[in-house]
Amino acid sequence: MDPTPALLIRDLIKSYPSPSGGRTEVLDIPQFTLGAGQQVALRGESGLGKTTLMHIIAGILEPDAGSVALGGTRITGLPEARRDRLRAERLGYVFQTFNLLQGLSALENVMLGLAFGKGADREVAMAALERVGLANRAGYLPRQLSTGQQQRVAVARALANRPCLILADEPTGNLDAARGHKIVQLLRESASALGAALLVASHDPQVLASFDQVVDLAELNRVAPREEEV
């Protein structure tokens, strides 16, 4: 097994401007490691910085300080274009709100995700849709799909590039309990099949109970929760 961790975070700090004109610190994480193929649920209530952390890991946001490495390659500090490229090559991200383009079909949405990495490939995109059971909906627009089917398209897009790390931010937040369970099961089985690490951020007890390893963001983060977030 490759000893290089799929994810390594060190001395990560992130803050945002406050209404008073100062800065409000959101994250202060000394270290977090996710091994190759490891599957972990990240517990944390809404407003405690889960999405901010996931966006930093994905290179969508830059931290104020610290580093994030994906498969041994540092993503923090890179120019935006290189962060986009590294994300497309090594990471799959399932957003809570799906982030599907409404004017594109399911197949085109998956192909668009591939375009930022090795290039749009129809056969690879179709194989990803088949993996999530939606090959027969490839030509459907998002509005023609159920909420659960849209989430599966988002999962297919995240898996298509065969990433070394899969992130999922509250993947069951818009689904009922039964569909949510199926999505988590799909993510876990797909990650295992790809040999990818999986990090799922959630405050859903059902999701957390389905993982052997659960990490509490409040224990990783040295920033105390603010009263208005509790």
PyMOL commands that set and color helices and strands:
alter all, ss='L'
color gray80, all
select helices_A, chain A and resi 50-57+80-90+106-115+122-131+135-137+142-144+147-159+177-194+205-209+217-220+227-229
alter helices_A, ss='H'
color red, helices_A
select strands_A, chain A and resi 7-17+23-34+39-43+65-70+73-74+91-94+165-169+197-202+214-216
alter strands_A, ss='S'
color yellow, strands_A
deselect
rebuild
show_as cartoon
